[in-house]
Amino acid sequence: MPTLPDDMSQNDADAIQAERARMFTTRFWLNLLRGQEGLGDTFWAGNYLSGLFLIPVVVLLLAIPPASGLLPFIFIAFGIYLLAVARAVAIAKPKGDTGLGWKIAGVAWTLLNAASCLAYAPFVGP
Protein backbone atom coordinates (compact mmCIF):
# COMPACT_ATOMS: atom_id res chain seq x y z
CA MET A 1 0.00 0.00 0.00
CA PRO A 2 1.44 3.41 -0.91
CA THR A 3 2.35 5.74 1.92
CA LEU A 4 0.41 8.95 2.39
CA PRO A 5 2.01 12.38 2.40
CA ASP A 6 2.65 13.78 5.88
CA ASP A 7 -0.13 16.36 5.56
CA MET A 8 -2.83 13.82 4.54
CA SER A 9 -4.81 11.56 6.83
CA GLN A 10 -6.35 8.24 5.84
CA ASN A 11 -9.78 9.92 6.03
CA ASP A 12 -8.63 12.51 3.46
CA ALA A 13 -7.37 9.75 1.17
CA ASP A 14 -10.63 7.84 1.53
CA ALA A 15 -12.66 10.97 0.71
CA ILE A 16 -10.58 11.55 -2.44
CA GLN A 17 -11.05 7.92 -3.49
CA ALA A 18 -14.81 8.15 -2.94
CA GLU A 19 -15.01 11.35 -5.01
CA ARG A 20 -13.10 9.73 -7.86
CA ALA A 21 -15.33 6.66 -7.79
CA ARG A 22 -18.45 8.86 -7.84
CA MET A 23 -17.36 10.32 -11.19
CA PHE A 24 -17.90 6.92 -12.80
CA THR A 25 -21.56 6.62 -11.88
CA THR A 26 -24.66 7.38 -13.93
CA ARG A 27 -25.93 9.75 -11.25
CA PHE A 28 -22.80 11.92 -11.54
CA TRP A 29 -23.17 12.25 -15.32
CA LEU A 30 -26.88 13.07 -15.11
CA ASN A 31 -26.16 15.71 -12.46
CA LEU A 32 -23.31 17.04 -14.58
CA LEU A 33 -25.55 17.49 -17.63
CA ARG A 34 -28.15 19.21 -15.43
CA GLY A 35 -25.52 21.68 -14.22
CA GLN A 36 -25.83 20.40 -10.65
CA GLU A 37 -22.14 19.66 -10.17
CA GLY A 38 -19.56 22.31 -9.45
CA LEU A 39 -18.27 24.47 -12.29
CA GLY A 40 -14.83 22.85 -12.32
CA ASP A 41 -16.15 19.29 -12.23
CA THR A 42 -18.67 20.09 -14.95
CA PHE A 43 -16.05 21.63 -17.23
CA TRP A 44 -13.22 19.16 -16.72
CA ALA A 45 -15.22 15.95 -16.52
CA GLY A 46 -17.65 17.02 -19.22
CA ASN A 47 -14.92 17.91 -21.69
CA TYR A 48 -12.11 15.51 -20.85
CA LEU A 49 -13.16 12.64 -18.57
CA SER A 50 -15.69 11.72 -21.24
CA GLY A 51 -12.69 11.05 -23.50
CA LEU A 52 -12.11 7.87 -21.51
CA PHE A 53 -15.16 6.58 -23.35
CA LEU A 54 -14.80 8.38 -26.68
CA ILE A 55 -11.19 7.53 -27.53
CA PRO A 56 -11.51 3.73 -27.12
CA VAL A 57 -14.67 3.81 -29.25
CA VAL A 58 -12.88 5.76 -32.00
CA VAL A 59 -9.86 3.42 -31.88
CA LEU A 60 -12.12 0.38 -32.02
CA LEU A 61 -14.02 1.76 -35.01
CA LEU A 62 -10.74 2.53 -36.78
CA ALA A 63 -9.53 -1.03 -36.15
CA ILE A 64 -12.61 -2.57 -37.77
CA PRO A 65 -12.75 -1.19 -41.33
CA PRO A 66 -16.48 -1.76 -41.96
CA ALA A 67 -17.32 -0.02 -38.68
CA SER A 68 -15.27 3.07 -39.51
CA GLY A 69 -18.29 4.33 -41.44
CA LEU A 70 -19.84 5.09 -38.03
CA LEU A 71 -17.13 7.64 -37.15
CA PRO A 72 -19.00 10.68 -38.51
CA PHE A 73 -22.01 9.74 -36.38
CA ILE A 74 -19.81 9.33 -33.30
CA PHE A 75 -18.35 12.80 -33.89
CA ILE A 76 -21.82 14.28 -34.36
CA ALA A 77 -23.09 12.58 -31.19
CA PHE A 78 -20.07 13.81 -29.22
CA GLY A 79 -20.54 17.33 -30.61
CA ILE A 80 -24.17 17.32 -29.47
CA TYR A 81 -23.09 15.99 -26.09
CA LEU A 82 -20.58 18.86 -25.82
CA LEU A 83 -23.35 21.36 -26.57
CA ALA A 84 -25.20 19.92 -23.56
CA VAL A 85 -22.00 20.23 -21.51
CA ALA A 86 -21.66 23.89 -22.57
CA ARG A 87 -25.19 24.51 -21.28
CA ALA A 88 -24.32 22.71 -18.04
CA VAL A 89 -21.14 24.78 -17.61
CA ALA A 90 -23.22 27.93 -18.13
CA ILE A 91 -25.60 27.05 -15.29
CA ALA A 92 -23.18 25.26 -12.94
CA LYS A 93 -22.33 26.98 -9.68
CA PRO A 94 -18.67 27.39 -8.76
CA LYS A 95 -17.59 25.73 -5.51
CA GLY A 96 -15.11 28.46 -4.62
CA ASP A 97 -14.75 32.12 -5.49
CA THR A 98 -14.36 31.52 -9.22
CA GLY A 99 -15.33 34.59 -11.14
CA LEU A 100 -17.63 35.03 -14.11
CA GLY A 101 -14.60 35.11 -16.41
CA TRP A 102 -13.81 31.44 -15.85
CA LYS A 103 -17.42 30.50 -16.51
CA ILE A 104 -17.40 32.43 -19.80
CA ALA A 105 -14.07 30.87 -20.76
CA GLY A 106 -15.39 27.39 -19.92
CA VAL A 107 -18.52 27.86 -22.01
CA ALA A 108 -16.53 29.29 -24.93
CA TRP A 109 -13.97 26.47 -24.80
CA THR A 110 -16.67 23.80 -24.66
CA LEU A 111 -18.53 25.41 -27.57
CA LEU A 112 -15.30 25.41 -29.59
CA ASN A 113 -14.83 21.71 -28.81
CA ALA A 114 -18.40 21.02 -29.91
CA ALA A 115 -17.99 23.07 -33.09
CA SER A 116 -14.79 21.25 -34.01
CA CYS A 117 -16.44 17.84 -33.56
CA LEU A 118 -19.42 18.86 -35.66
CA ALA A 119 -17.29 20.54 -38.33
CA TYR A 120 -14.89 17.61 -38.70
CA ALA A 121 -17.61 14.94 -38.66
CA PRO A 122 -18.04 14.80 -42.47
CA PHE A 123 -14.29 14.30 -42.93
CA VAL A 124 -13.57 11.47 -40.48
CA GLY A 125 -15.29 8.65 -42.33
CA PRO A 126 -13.77 6.24 -44.80
C-alpha positions in Angstrom: 0.0 0.0 0.0 1.4 3.4 -0.9 2.4 5.7 1.9 0.4 8.9 2.4 2.0 12.4 2.4 2.7 13.8 5.9 -0.1 16.4 5.6 -2.8 13.8 4.5 -4.8 11.6 6.8 -6.3 8.2 5.8 -9.8 9.9 6.0 -8.6 12.5 3.5 -7.4 9.8 1.2 -10.6 7.8 1.5 -12.7 11.0 0.7 -10.6 11.6 -2.4 -11.0 7.9 -3.5 -14.8 8.1 -2.9 -15.0 11.4 -5.0 -13.1 9.7 -7.9 -15.3 6.7 -7.8 -18.4 8.9 -7.8 -17.4 10.3 -11.2 -17.9 6.9 -12.8 -21.6 6.6 -11.9 -24.7 7.4 -13.9 -25.9 9.8 -11.3 -22.8 11.9 -11.5 -23.2 12.2 -15.3 -26.9 13.1 -15.1 -26.2 15.7 -12.5 -23.3 17.0 -14.6 -25.5 17.5 -17.6 -28.2 19.2 -15.4 -25.5 21.7 -14.2 -25.8 20.4 -10.6 -22.1 19.7 -10.2 -19.6 22.3 -9.4 -18.3 24.5 -12.3 -14.8 22.9 -12.3 -16.1 19.3 -12.2 -18.7 20.1 -14.9 -16.1 21.6 -17.2 -13.2 19.2 -16.7 -15.2 15.9 -16.5 -17.7 17.0 -19.2 -14.9 17.9 -21.7 -12.1 15.5 -20.8 -13.2 12.6 -18.6 -15.7 11.7 -21.2 -12.7 11.1 -23.5 -12.1 7.9 -21.5 -15.2 6.6 -23.3 -14.8 8.4 -26.7 -11.2 7.5 -27.5 -11.5 3.7 -27.1 -14.7 3.8 -29.2 -12.9 5.8 -32.0 -9.9 3.4 -31.9 -12.1 0.4 -32.0 -14.0 1.8 -35.0 -10.7 2.5 -36.8 -9.5 -1.0 -36.1 -12.6 -2.6 -37.8 -12.8 -1.2 -41.3 -16.5 -1.8 -42.0 -17.3 0.0 -38.7 -15.3 3.1 -39.5 -18.3 4.3 -41.4 -19.8 5.1 -38.0 -17.1 7.6 -37.2 -19.0 10.7 -38.5 -22.0 9.7 -36.4 -19.8 9.3 -33.3 -18.3 12.8 -33.9 -21.8 14.3 -34.4 -23.1 12.6 -31.2 -20.1 13.8 -29.2 -20.5 17.3 -30.6 -24.2 17.3 -29.5 -23.1 16.0 -26.1 -20.6 18.9 -25.8 -23.4 21.4 -26.6 -25.2 19.9 -23.6 -22.0 20.2 -21.5 -21.7 23.9 -22.6 -25.2 24.5 -21.3 -24.3 22.7 -18.0 -21.1 24.8 -17.6 -23.2 27.9 -18.1 -25.6 27.0 -15.3 -23.2 25.3 -12.9 -22.3 27.0 -9.7 -18.7 27.4 -8.8 -17.6 25.7 -5.5 -15.1 28.5 -4.6 -14.7 32.1 -5.5 -14.4 31.5 -9.2 -15.3 34.6 -11.1 -17.6 35.0 -14.1 -14.6 35.1 -16.4 -13.8 31.4 -15.9 -17.4 30.5 -16.5 -17.4 32.4 -19.8 -14.1 30.9 -20.8 -15.4 27.4 -19.9 -18.5 27.9 -22.0 -16.5 29.3 -24.9 -14.0 26.5 -24.8 -16.7 23.8 -24.7 -18.5 25.4 -27.6 -15.3 25.4 -29.6 -14.8 21.7 -28.8 -18.4 21.0 -29.9 -18.0 23.1 -33.1 -14.8 21.2 -34.0 -16.4 17.8 -33.6 -19.4 18.9 -35.7 -17.3 20.5 -38.3 -14.9 17.6 -38.7 -17.6 14.9 -38.7 -18.0 14.8 -42.5 -14.3 14.3 -42.9 -13.6 11.5 -40.5 -15.3 8.7 -42.3 -13.8 6.2 -44.8 
